[in-house]
């Protein structure tokens, strides 16, 4: 229905310059007016104007620009007037206005007087609508939005002394299992500090909606990051401590474009939503926190953006159902496999996990999340490595293992105590069932825990900024240490302190310095402290 003077302008200007009218002088929406005489460039000189003026003032159904003008000083032509009359006729045609018999007679006279102009106006409008439909049909998608996140990282790390690690490729020892002849985990030493690195990580987010309620997410990624802190990690600990999540190579090869997400999200009922796809980020749906984030705003290290015992970037195929029970309660249930496209593993073989999360929000600024995660870890070369295990396990004697089952219970909270101060934290407890391949070797349980406590300072120094200070114990074995060929160290407990400051320079650019202090690295009490820092410049557009 074309019931506005915007339609008049579109038709009359369309004959000369359709593009000019697409961007009127003012960006404000058209405002309702009650008198034709308010349109300063329309001259009330004949009976038709008086008649239309009376109809507009009586029924108030036409619109003009907020300043009351039509198109500058230009006089209103018969065709422009006919367009206004046509808009009025369209309005009354849908039955939204009941005319009196007298007004109906006036309308019939106006139709007769401007019959030729009305016909021409409708032809022009039909032509414009046809051309617009053709343009829409040729678009790639009128509902797809592109956002880009580009991060440049400068990183450095130092330990200041020899540092002990567990490495399964011991070199001259001749043992590929990572154990020596007496069955002890082999300890190697890192003697040199790594060099400063400069890297990038870039993500392209394509978001499409077909109905206005559904969402198709396609994410393309590339990068070449490798944190210098990885120089100090035992096997199985790569990309864990002292490393922001975006300081990584998100593809099998550096600087190669790859798909990291392909997921479709749609409503099943008004309160239930289903997400399904062959590639998605598990952390998009589970173990989120108001003060931690993989994308830089808040604590953003591999050990701090989520629970080290659950968050696994490799979980990438499956489905997640979300039930918004009420404003205070939300329930999620998800199934994820690591490589569903491999016929030898598919959706139901290989590494996979079933996760449920209940979010309780008793206050608008307080959230509590209760998680349970049941996973299967496929053995590789007779050894097991994968969340909740940080490190590598065998049967305790260098022998092979069968696939392992693991259970993790976790609690996660964030609390904005005041507009300028918040608290957050996580605790996770995991149990891994160790099943030796040899019946002659006893199995058992490997139980581990993880702890995080943090403080947050929103708007510190500038509106939109966020500073966080976080203390983490990422992986502390409680029972079954003998199964760890990498990750037990000398029986110590690694701890980390991360300080991150997200500072928005503009709406599109942020600078994010992060500092890390790692004690008892790789669970060696005898290790020196590691000090590492990363400065990220993040562009979002």
C-alpha angles and dihedrals in degrees: 000000000000101000102149139079084243084076090053091053092046093054100041095043091042090070089060109018121358092177095058094060093049088075110041120198093261127048093210117105118261110277125221115253130190103205133052088211088068088073097090098201096051113093115214097214108134144037093264092060091047090049095049091044090055092049093049093048091046098047102020097212105134126083134208137181117288093252090056093242128123108200110336114275095336115130118240108256125210089255092052089048089049089053089055091048089048090053089052091049091050090053097051091042092069091055097247091125129050111208124205116238089254093052091045089057090051091051092050090052091049090050091052093046094050100031094125094045092047091052091050092047093052091047090052092048091048090051092050092049091050092051092047090050090052091051092049091049091055095051118107088230130331089205103050120105125192123210124176128203114192121180127188114198131199110185139175136176138185137180099180094216143037111303127205123229138171110236124179092208099064096175112209095025091078093220116119094186095073092244129103127230091279092053095253120138109259116245120210128184132232108210106174132060115237124247125257111271133209116197145150141223120193130185128188113202117199111189119186132180123192100180103020090250101062129067132207111197121197117176125188119193140185137166147134105224125146113163115227087228087073086074087076102046130113118228111288092025097083113134093011121100125037095009130111111225093240092055092083143090103254094192134060089254129033118262094006118131114239140168112252098170135031109159137146120212120191139159118257094182131352089273102031125072128184127204119191133170149130092244128032142134111259089205090061088075108024139052095007121161134193092233102038128065140163088219098064109263102113132352101350109170121121089253096042110041090067142352109300089216095058113019107093120168089201093068099097117140132065141049141296127201119201122196116191098204095176141322088285102041135051128171126199131186122185142174121200135179126191102223112011093162093066108093091210090060110015121160098321106037130061122025113353140150142200114209134184128185132186115197117200119191109182090167131027090246098041127073129177121189124194115195137187121186126188114188141170118216115203116222116242120198087347094303134100126224127159141091127341082028115073102189131018131295134197132168092287095259102062093271130130129274134211120230112298132226120214137190125198128187116193141174124199130182142176124189126183097207093182134351089270103036137051141170129213140169151151138214123192131183120191137185124196120195107222112206115183117214090226117073089211092065118074118233129207147159128301107201122189139171139203131200135193131178124174149167126219131202112195120200092010106169094348139026110266095026124120129197120191134186115195136183116200139183098190103184125007117170113218102177136007098035089153090075093061113098088171127022103037094084108179093326097282129133121240118222131184138198117201126188115187129175121193107200118181109212090183135346088276104034130059135174115213120188116188127188125193133193113191120191127190090009116209088009093291111139087195095060123106120240118275118220118195137165139187130193113199127191109200127197119194121184 
